Amino acid sequence: MEILNGFVEAIQGIFQSSGLVSLNWQNYIMIGVSIVLLYLAIKKQYEPLLLLPIAFGMLLVNLYPEIMAAPSTELLTAQQCAEHGVATAGHAVRIIDGIEYYENPTYGGLLYYLYQGVKLGIYPPLIFLGIGCMTDFGPLIANPKSLILGAAAQIGIFVTFTGAITLGFTPAESGAIGIIGGADGPTAIYVTTKLAPHLLGSIAIAAYSYMALVPIIQPPIMKALTTKKERAVVMEQLRPVSKLEKIMFPVIVVILIAILLPDAAPLVGMLMLGNLFKESGVVERISKTAQNELMNIITIFLGTTVGATASGQNFLRLETIEIIALGLVAFAMGTAFGVLFGKLMYKFSGGKVNPLIGSAGVSAVPMAARVSQRVGQQENPGNFLLMHAMGPNVAGVIGSAVAAGVLLNVVG
């Protein structure tokens, strides 16, 4: 009989500790959302390198919330320590109302510790290091005017920032929401951890979703704002860029930005360090490590832990819908402003600049540049805009980091 009672108690204990008791309807909805995101990442290949770990982190935290639990310390009397088998030797002692209490620290969940790299702003700059190793700034150096298009595409960030404040978000929250318009996931995560960490899950998912949807969102905007004649413009071939120019570029950029806007230095500095690794040609082993092994490891940690912030209780709120909607507005406006400034350059250049390259001013590298190429070829099959669009595209990477620095300086 005692064996049977013990067996029943064990079954009851397992049931009480299972998700069937501890999870609520919000967790189950988020489990469904995570499965949809996994489908999009695997089947549709929408930004799979980050969307897949983000979705799986979301799945984990909603199945087992304790995986993101923070460590804590409980106070036990000597008798409680004995009952729970906790050794008192070496534990700190507190005396409260004449009674001795012993501190019994508990450990946090696995993803809590990995998340510290996000919380402390370590992972995003390391991602930028890898991006720098993979980026060719040659098109931007060959055509410095494309920097204007990269800057123009960031206007959507600040317009959305103002709109978010109007809707009742705090300035810090509005800054984090507006940065979605840069279409740069690491920058969005970096700014959000500094300004509004409680919104991280919503903003990260919105940012990477819109990056993945660049080929769907941008073409209608590009076609609506340009004429068939403008889209068919064939641009002149870019001049060759010397190795010296490519080596000097990251050094000059980091000096200027770090002096003028120190808050942008961590992101821009690591981006330019990675690019200097690539262009110098003397640290090939380090360059390959930064763009491969290091980049892959950080991507796993960043994506999984960011996804793990999207628990049902944190994510399923009205403000999440508002954030996703505002993020779409920010991204659409960034694209629109880039194209509109491209039209201005088309006018002032006497029709030599194809305004489609302005849409690549958002920093979704190289997807936005490929979209400019594709839309241009639909009007003129002999049109090759990819290298011309890469100028505003890489300028957008710098521009989004600078915009992040401005927001951190103003509302941080």
N, C-alpha and C positions, 0 to 999 in steps of 0.2 A: 504493500500500500504506500509506503514511504517513497519507494522508487517511482510509482505512478504519480504521486503528488509532485515529486521533484521534476518529473518529465513534463507535467502540465505547467508547472511554474516556469520551466525553461522555455516552453513554447510561448507562454504569455509574455515572458520577458523579450523574446525575439520579436513578437508581434508589436509590443509597445515601443520598441526601438526602431521599428521598420518605418519606411516612408508612407505606408498605408495609414499610419496614425499621425506622423509629424508633418507631412506635406499638405498643402491646401490647394484650392482651385487655381490660385495665381501661379503656383509652381507648375501645375499640370499644363496651363496655357503656355507658359514659357518653354516647357519641354516640347510642346508642339511647334512653337516658333523656331526653336533650335533645330528641330528636324527639317523644317522648311529651308532654313539657311544652309544646313548640310546638303540638302538636295541641290540648292542653287550653286553651292561651291563645287560639288562633285559632278553633277549632271550638266549644269549650264556653264560651269567654269567661270563664275563671277568672282574675280579676285580670290581664287582658292587658297593662295598661300597665307592669307590672313583671315579670310572669312571662315575657312574650315576650323582652325583652332579657336576662333572667337565663338563659333557655334557650339563646338564641343565643350568649351569652358562654360558656356551658358547651360548646356545640358547637365554638366557635372554639378554645378552649384544648385540647380533646382531639384536634382535627385538627392544630393547630399549637401545641404547648406553648411555643415560643419567644415567642409573643405576650405572655406574662406573665413573660418572663425578666428578671431584675434586671441592671442594668449592672455591669460588672466591669472590672478593670484587670489586664492581663498584662504581665510583664516580658520584654523582648527585648534581646538583645545588639545591638551595632552591626551585626554580620554578619547576624543574623536580621532586623533592620530593613531592611537592604539587600535581602535575599532576598524579603521580603514587600512591598517597596515602601513601607515606613513611614518617613516623614521624621523624623529625630531632632531637628531644630531646634524649639525651644520645648517639647520633652517633658522632664518631670522626670527627673533622673538619680539612680540609686541605685548605690552601690558595694558589692558583696558579694564577699568573698574576693578583693579586688583587681580584680574585673571590673566594668566599667560596664554597667549595665542601664538601659534606657529604658522608661518607663511608656507602655503603649499602651491607652488606655481603649476599652472597647466599649460600645455603646449598648444600653439595655434594650428590651424589646418595647413596642409601642404601649399595650397595656392596663396594663402595669406603671406607666406614668406617670399614666394616668387613674385608676388604683387608689389613688394617693396621697391623693386626696380622701376616699376611704373610710378608709384607714389613719390619716390625720391627724384624722379626725372632722369633716370639713368638710361632706360631702354630707348626712348625716342632719339636722343643724340647719337647713340650707337647705330641705330637704323640709318640715320643720316650719314654716318661714316661709311657704311656699306654703299649707300646710294651715290655718295661722292666718288667712290671707286668705280662705279659703273656708268658715270655720267660724262658725256663729251660736251664741254662748253664751247667747242669750236664754232658751231653755228651762231652762238650768241656773240662770240668775239668777232666773227666775220661780219656780222650785221648788228652792231650795238643798238640800233634803233629798235630792235625787237624787245629790248628791255622795257620800252614804254608799254608794249602790249602785255608783258608779264605783270607790270605794275597796274595797268588798267583792269585786269581781271581780278585784282584784289579789292576793287571798289565795292563789289558785292558784299564783302565781309563787313565793311563799315556801315553800309546801308542796312544790312540785316541786324547788325548790332543795335542801331537806332530803333529798328522795328521791334526787336525783342524787348527793349526797355519800355517801349510804348505798351506792349502787351502785359507788362507787370513783372518781368524778370529783373533781377538786380543787375547792376552794371557788370559785375564779375560773371554772372551767369550768361548775360547777353554777349560778352566777349567770347566766352567758350562756345556759344551757339553760332556766332557769326563766323568763327574760324572754319566751320564746316565748308564755307564757300570756297576756300582755297583748294579743296579736293586733295588734301594732303593728310592722310591718316595719322602718321607720327606727330605732325605739328598739332593736329586737333587734340590728340591724346596729351601731348606735352602741355598745351595751354590749359586744357580742362583740369589736369591734375593740380595745376597752380591756382586756377581761379574758381573752379566749381567741381571738386572731385565727386560729389554726390550725383552728378549728371554724366559721369564717365561712360557708363554702359550705353545710354541712349545716344550720346554724341558720337562715340566710336562706331557704333553700328550704323548710324546715319551716314557718317563720313565715308566708311568703306563701302556701304551700299551704293552711294552716289558715284564713287570712283568706279565701281564695277559697272554701273549703268551709263557711263560716259557715252558709249556708242548708241544708246537709245535716247538719252536726254538731249545731247548737243545738236544733232543734225536738224531737227525741226526749228530750233532757235536760229541756227546758222542760215538756213534757207529763208526764214521769215525776214531776216534783217539784211539780206543781200540780194542783188539782182543776178540773173543768169550771166550777164556780161561780166560782172565782178567775179563771180565764182569761176569763170573760165580763164581768168588772167594767168598767163604763164610767166613766172618770175625768172630773172637772170640767175645764172649759176653763182653760188657763193665763192668768194676768193679763198685760196688756200690759207690756212692758219699755221704759223710757224710753231715749233716746239717751245721756243723761248716765250712766246705769247701765252701758250697754254700753261707754262710753269709760273709765269708772273701773275696770271689772272687770279688764282685762288689766294695768293699772298696779298695782292692789292685789295681784293674784295674783303677779306677778313680784317685787314687793318682798318679800312674805311668803316665797315659796319660795327666792329667792336668799339671803335672810338665814338661814333655818332649814336649808336643804339646798343649799349652793352647788354640789354636784356635778350637780344637776338643772338648774342655771341655763342652760347652753347650749341644751338642748332646750326648756325652758319659756320661756326668754327669747325665742327666735326665734319660738316659737308665738304668744306674746303680742304681739310686735312686728308680726307679720303681721296679727293680729286688730285691733290698733290702727290699722294702715294701712286696714283695711276699715271699721271703725266710725267713725273720725274724719271721713271724708268729704272730707278736704282733700288727699289724695295718691292720687287715683283712678288716675292713670297708673302710679304705683309699685305699687299694689295689683294692678292687672291684669297687670303684668309679672311680679310675684312668683308669682301663681297660674297664669300661663299659660306665657310664654316661659321664665322661669327654672326653674319647676317641671318643664317638659318636658325641658329640657336636662339638669338634674341627674338626672332619672329615667332618662334614657338612659345616662348615665355610671355611675350607681349600679348599675342593674340589670345592665348588661353586664359591669362589672368584678367584681361580686359573683359572677355566674355563672361568670366565668373563674377563680375560686378553686376551683371544683369539678372539678379534674382527677381522672382515674381513680385515681391513686395516693393522693390526699388524701381522696377521697370514699368509695371502696369499702372500708370498714372496719366492724368490728362496732360500734364506737362510734357510727357514723352511724345504724344501725338503732336503737340505744338512744336517741340524741338525738331521732329522729323519734317514737319511742314516748313518750318523756318529754314532748315538746312537745305531743302529743295529750292526754296526761293533764293538763298544765298548762292548756291551753285549755278542756278539758271541766270541770275544777275551777273555773276562773274563771267560766265560765257558771253552774255549779251554785251557787257561793257568791253570785253576784249574784241569782239567783232566790230562794235561801233567805232572803237579807236582804230581798228584795221581799216574801216571805211574812210576815216579821216586821212590815214596814211596813203590810201589809194588816191584820194583827191589831191593831196599835196605832192605826191610823187608823179602825178600825171598818168595815173593808171598802171604804174609798174608794180604795185604791191597788191597781192590778192588778200582781201580782208578776211578770208577764211582762216588764215594763220593766227588771227587774233583770238579765236576760240581756244587755241592751245595754250593761252596764257595761264589757265588754271594748271596747277602743278601735278596733274595726273600723268606722270611720265611712264611710258611713251604713248599711252592710249589716246590722249587728246590730240597729239600730233598725227597719229594714224587716222583719226577721224577726219582731221583737216585734209589729209591726203585723199581719203576715200571720197569725201563729198566733192572735192575738186575734180577728181577723175570722172565722177558721174557726169559733169558738165563738159569736160574736155579730157578724153582718154589719154592724151599725150601730156597731161599736166602732172608734174612731180613736185609736190609741195612738202614732202616729208622733212627734208633737211631744213627748209625755210621755217617750217612749223616748230622744229626742235629748238630754234632760238627762243621764241616766246615760251615754249614749254619748260626749258631749263631755267629761264628767267623767272617763271612762275614759282619754281621751287625756292629760289632765293626770295622772291616777293612774299610768299606765304610765311617764310621764316621771319622776314622783316615785319610783316603785319602782326605776327605773333608777338614780336618784341615791342611793338607800339602798344598793343592791347595790354601786355603785362606791365608796361611802364605807366599806362594811363589808369587802369583799374585794378592792377595787381596789388 
